[in-house]
């Protein structure tokens, strides 16, 4: 068989379909905003987005995970834009977190979380899609800033991440003090004092 009749080798797997993910998240966000968390199902998102359920399940394990991802999808690209200082990027992320839970649907989700079983799908989805994803974005920001010489990471990075994100989720679940942008800026200012680069002599 001549080479011109040979089929090209098939590529294994498929690249992530970012357009499909964006379409899914928009549909889920619209349902969450218009109808509330209780009406957000994988079937409803598939019908509204026109994306098949297998594609949705490829990215999110269940409707709870999808709801959390949709809640956090309001400000894409806010976490770490190229050339942005650590203070600006981290403050942007913290404000985005707080603003997401300041919405009516966000407050409802927070109230549900406060009463949820720690091992429920709902709580696990919050842990994975909000807490852990926020920490990973923050980790990347801190490491990039350290590589630029903007900060000095001499502390335990895991403890530092807990110190940054813990207060937001504590206030969210306990509700003893308001969540606002001033609180976000204070967290960032205090955290960056701990990792400020030493002045060169």
C-alpha positions, 0 to 999 in steps of 0.5 A: 500500500502506498504512503498516500493511501495510508491513514494518518495516525489517530491522536489519543484522547481529545483536547479540552473543549473550552467552548463547551465548558463556557456554554455549560457554565453560562447555562448553569449560571443562568439557571442558578440565578433565575431558578435557584440551586434546587432547580439546577440539574444536569438534565436542565443544564444539558437542555438549556446549553445544548451540550450532551450530558456525557460532556458535562459529566466529563468535567463535573461529577454531579450537579452540586459541583456544576453549581459551585463552578457556575457560581464562581464563573462570574468573573473569568480571568480575574485571578492572575493576569499577565504583568499584574502585581501579586497584591492586585491579582490576589485582591481581585481573586478575594473580591471575586470570591466575596462578591459571588457569595454576596449574591442572593444565590450565593447567600442561599448556598452559604446557608445550605452549607452551614447545615449540610453534612460534612460528607455530603455531595454538596459539601464536597463540591464546595470543598473541591470547586471553591476552596481547593480551586481558590487555593490552587489559584493562590498557590500559583500567584504566590509561586510566580511572585516569588520567582519574580522576586516580589515576595520571599516564601520562607514560611510553610506555603500550606499554612500561608494559604490557610491563613489567606483563604481560611478567614473568608470561608470562616466568615461565610459559614459563621456569619459573625461579621460581614463579607465585603471588599474591605475585608478582602483587601485587609486579608491580602495586606496582612498576608503580604506583610508576612512574605514581603521581600527583604530590602536589598542592602 
